[in-house]
Every structure is written in C-alpha cells, then in structure tokens.
C-alpha cells in the first residue's frame, strides 16, 4: 500500500523565475560576467548551469564558459552506496585558474556533494573564488556549507524527499516533496 503524499512546490514558471533571479544575483555579485565559469554537478546541476548561462547571456550579452564537474570519486560515501557510473567532467578551455567558479547543483541537503566538488576543483586548478548556486536549499546540513545563490529555501523534515525534475532529463520541470512511505 502506498501511503506517500506528493506535493508540487515549484512548477515550470517558478523554476524559470528562480533561474533568472539567480543569474541576476550572480552577475551583480561578480560585477559582470567576464570572470565567471559555471560548473554544473551532474546530473541536474549541468542542465541548471546551462540555463543560468543562457539567462546571463540575455542579461550581459556574454556567454559564460560552462562545464560539468563529476564528483563521484570524491564522495565520502563510496563504500556505503552501490557503485555508480562516472559522469563526464568538462572544464571550459579557459580553465578555472583565477576565475570565479560558480558550482551549480539542484538540491543542497547535507553539504557532502558540495564538499566533494570542492575537493574535485582542487585537483583541476585554483579559482580566485568559488560560489555555490542551488535551485533548492532544504536545510539539514552536516557540514558548514552555505549556498550563495538560492532559487528556493524549502524547509523539510529529514524523512521527506525533494525531487527536481527538469525537461532535459525528466521531460518536464517541477520540484516536488514526497512525504511518507511507499511500499
């Protein structure tokens, strides 16, 4: 019997507005876009980074170098989870040295994925600064990590699941909270 409940907390227009707002905040914080590099954390962070790049391009008329950063081998829970396939890491040809790197992810929860991304960045180069942009910050941090740019702060209980669906990977845009058990 399925005793779970699902509620939509962001629809496609909410996600579009959040991405535009994040793009504006990133440009304002960096005082322009010419020193930026966007790196999405697979899977959905990559699509969000591309959307932010498009929004910044509309604002500034400049296409920010964008790539992806696989953090799989840097995770601290490798021995606790089943093996998973590596995702591509794609660093723009401009590199990240002395640039402002914006890490992009869909949901910030414990902070462990971001910690792994910081370790992965350390092996690639030395950015001038690293900032974090997330579509959803749900709290419950286990590490002292805080996002710089947030689409939606979404207080949740530990037992709830936040799911981000994006057109690029799921066929539609939404953020939902799943409560309860499904058996």
VOROLO-119813 format. One record per residue (C-alpha): residue number from 0; residue in one letter; chain; x, y, z. Coordinates in steps of 0.25 Angstrom, whole numbers. Layout:
N
{NUM; "A"; "A"; {X; Y; Z}},
...
REM end
This chain:
183
{0; "X"; "A"; {0; 0; 0}},
{1; "X"; "A"; {5; 14; -4}},
{2; "X"; "A"; {4; 24; 8}},
{3; "X"; "A"; {12; 34; 2}},
{4; "X"; "A"; {8; 48; -2}},
{5; "X"; "A"; {14; 57; -13}},
{6; "X"; "A"; {12; 72; -14}},
{7; "X"; "A"; {18; 81; -24}},
{8; "X"; "A"; {26; 93; -18}},
{9; "X"; "A"; {31; 99; -31}},
{10; "X"; "A"; {25; 98; -45}},
{11; "X"; "A"; {32; 101; -58}},
{12; "X"; "A"; {29; 116; -57}},
{13; "X"; "A"; {34; 117; -43}},
{14; "X"; "A"; {47; 110; -47}},
{15; "X"; "A"; {49; 119; -59}},
{16; "X"; "A"; {47; 131; -50}},
{17; "X"; "A"; {57; 125; -40}},
{18; "X"; "A"; {68; 123; -50}},
{19; "X"; "A"; {66; 137; -56}},
{20; "X"; "A"; {68; 143; -41}},
{21; "X"; "A"; {80; 134; -39}},
{22; "X"; "A"; {86; 139; -52}},
{23; "X"; "A"; {84; 154; -48}},
{24; "X"; "A"; {90; 151; -34}},
{25; "X"; "A"; {102; 144; -39}},
{26; "X"; "A"; {105; 156; -49}},
{27; "X"; "A"; {102; 166; -38}},
{28; "X"; "A"; {111; 159; -28}},
{29; "X"; "A"; {123; 157; -39}},
{30; "X"; "A"; {121; 171; -44}},
{31; "X"; "A"; {119; 166; -58}},
{32; "X"; "A"; {121; 152; -65}},
{33; "X"; "A"; {134; 153; -71}},
{34; "X"; "A"; {142; 146; -60}},
{35; "X"; "A"; {131; 135; -58}},
{36; "X"; "A"; {132; 120; -60}},
{37; "X"; "A"; {119; 111; -58}},
{38; "X"; "A"; {121; 97; -54}},
{39; "X"; "A"; {109; 88; -52}},
{40; "X"; "A"; {109; 76; -43}},
{41; "X"; "A"; {103; 64; -51}},
{42; "X"; "A"; {92; 61; -54}},
{43; "X"; "A"; {82; 72; -52}},
{44; "X"; "A"; {93; 83; -48}},
{45; "X"; "A"; {98; 82; -62}},
{46; "X"; "A"; {85; 86; -68}},
{47; "X"; "A"; {83; 97; -58}},
{48; "X"; "A"; {97; 102; -61}},
{49; "X"; "A"; {93; 103; -76}},
{50; "X"; "A"; {80; 110; -73}},
{51; "X"; "A"; {87; 120; -64}},
{52; "X"; "A"; {98; 122; -75}},
{53; "X"; "A"; {86; 125; -84}},
{54; "X"; "A"; {80; 135; -75}},
{55; "X"; "A"; {93; 142; -72}},
{56; "X"; "A"; {95; 143; -87}},
{57; "X"; "A"; {82; 150; -89}},
{58; "X"; "A"; {86; 160; -77}},
{59; "X"; "A"; {100; 163; -81}},
{60; "X"; "A"; {101; 159; -96}},
{61; "X"; "A"; {113; 150; -92}},
{62; "X"; "A"; {113; 134; -92}},
{63; "X"; "A"; {119; 130; -79}},
{64; "X"; "A"; {128; 118; -81}},
{65; "X"; "A"; {121; 106; -75}},
{66; "X"; "A"; {124; 91; -72}},
{67; "X"; "A"; {122; 80; -63}},
{68; "X"; "A"; {129; 74; -51}},
{69; "X"; "A"; {127; 59; -47}},
{70; "X"; "A"; {129; 57; -32}},
{71; "X"; "A"; {127; 42; -31}},
{72; "X"; "A"; {141; 38; -27}},
{73; "X"; "A"; {142; 49; -17}},
{74; "X"; "A"; {130; 45; -9}},
{75; "X"; "A"; {131; 41; 5}},
{76; "X"; "A"; {120; 30; 4}},
{77; "X"; "A"; {126; 22; -7}},
{78; "X"; "A"; {127; 10; 1}},
{79; "X"; "A"; {113; 11; 7}},
{80; "X"; "A"; {106; 12; -7}},
{81; "X"; "A"; {105; 3; -19}},
{82; "X"; "A"; {115; 6; -30}},
{83; "X"; "A"; {110; 17; -40}},
{84; "X"; "A"; {115; 21; -53}},
{85; "X"; "A"; {125; 33; -55}},
{86; "X"; "A"; {119; 45; -61}},
{87; "X"; "A"; {127; 54; -70}},
{88; "X"; "A"; {135; 65; -65}},
{89; "X"; "A"; {136; 76; -75}},
{90; "X"; "A"; {145; 88; -72}},
{91; "X"; "A"; {144; 100; -82}},
{92; "X"; "A"; {156; 103; -90}},
{93; "X"; "A"; {158; 116; -82}},
{94; "X"; "A"; {161; 107; -69}},
{95; "X"; "A"; {157; 111; -55}},
{96; "X"; "A"; {170; 118; -51}},
{97; "X"; "A"; {168; 132; -45}},
{98; "X"; "A"; {153; 131; -49}},
{99; "X"; "A"; {141; 132; -41}},
{100; "X"; "A"; {135; 118; -41}},
{101; "X"; "A"; {120; 116; -39}},
{102; "X"; "A"; {117; 102; -35}},
{103; "X"; "A"; {102; 99; -39}},
{104; "X"; "A"; {94; 87; -33}},
{105; "X"; "A"; {79; 84; -32}},
{106; "X"; "A"; {77; 82; -17}},
{107; "X"; "A"; {86; 85; -5}},
{108; "X"; "A"; {84; 76; 7}},
{109; "X"; "A"; {95; 70; 15}},
{110; "X"; "A"; {106; 78; 8}},
{111; "X"; "A"; {114; 66; 5}},
{112; "X"; "A"; {113; 67; -10}},
{113; "X"; "A"; {118; 81; -10}},
{114; "X"; "A"; {130; 77; -1}},
{115; "X"; "A"; {133; 66; -11}},
{116; "X"; "A"; {132; 77; -22}},
{117; "X"; "A"; {142; 86; -15}},
{118; "X"; "A"; {152; 74; -14}},
{119; "X"; "A"; {150; 71; -29}},
{120; "X"; "A"; {152; 86; -32}},
{121; "X"; "A"; {165; 86; -24}},
{122; "X"; "A"; {171; 75; -34}},
{123; "X"; "A"; {167; 83; -46}},
{124; "X"; "A"; {172; 97; -43}},
{125; "X"; "A"; {172; 109; -34}},
{126; "X"; "A"; {160; 118; -35}},
{127; "X"; "A"; {160; 132; -30}},
{128; "X"; "A"; {147; 129; -23}},
{129; "X"; "A"; {137; 118; -22}},
{130; "X"; "A"; {122; 121; -21}},
{131; "X"; "A"; {110; 112; -19}},
{132; "X"; "A"; {97; 113; -27}},
{133; "X"; "A"; {85; 103; -24}},
{134; "X"; "A"; {71; 102; -28}},
{135; "X"; "A"; {66; 97; -15}},
{136; "X"; "A"; {73; 98; -1}},
{137; "X"; "A"; {65; 89; 8}},
{138; "X"; "A"; {74; 90; 21}},
{139; "X"; "A"; {79; 79; 29}},
{140; "X"; "A"; {94; 82; 27}},
{141; "X"; "A"; {104; 72; 32}},
{142; "X"; "A"; {116; 81; 28}},
{143; "X"; "A"; {118; 96; 29}},
{144; "X"; "A"; {114; 99; 15}},
{145; "X"; "A"; {104; 110; 11}},
{146; "X"; "A"; {99; 114; -3}},
{147; "X"; "A"; {102; 128; -9}},
{148; "X"; "A"; {90; 127; -19}},
{149; "X"; "A"; {77; 120; -16}},
{150; "X"; "A"; {65; 118; -24}},
{151; "X"; "A"; {56; 114; -12}},
{152; "X"; "A"; {58; 111; 2}},
{153; "X"; "A"; {50; 99; 5}},
{154; "X"; "A"; {50; 95; 20}},
{155; "X"; "A"; {47; 80; 20}},
{156; "X"; "A"; {47; 68; 30}},
{157; "X"; "A"; {59; 58; 29}},
{158; "X"; "A"; {49; 48; 25}},
{159; "X"; "A"; {43; 56; 13}},
{160; "X"; "A"; {50; 54; -1}},
{161; "X"; "A"; {51; 66; -10}},
{162; "X"; "A"; {51; 63; -25}},
{163; "X"; "A"; {55; 72; -36}},
{164; "X"; "A"; {50; 69; -50}},
{165; "X"; "A"; {56; 76; -62}},
{166; "X"; "A"; {52; 76; -76}},
{167; "X"; "A"; {66; 72; -80}},
{168; "X"; "A"; {66; 59; -72}},
{169; "X"; "A"; {51; 56; -68}},
{170; "X"; "A"; {42; 62; -79}},
{171; "X"; "A"; {36; 73; -70}},
{172; "X"; "A"; {40; 84; -60}},
{173; "X"; "A"; {36; 83; -45}},
{174; "X"; "A"; {41; 82; -31}},
{175; "X"; "A"; {33; 72; -22}},
{176; "X"; "A"; {33; 68; -8}},
{177; "X"; "A"; {30; 53; -5}},
{178; "X"; "A"; {25; 50; 9}},
{179; "X"; "A"; {23; 37; 16}},
{180; "X"; "A"; {26; 22; 12}},
{181; "X"; "A"; {23; 16; -1}},
{182; "X"; "A"; {23; 1; 0}},
REM end
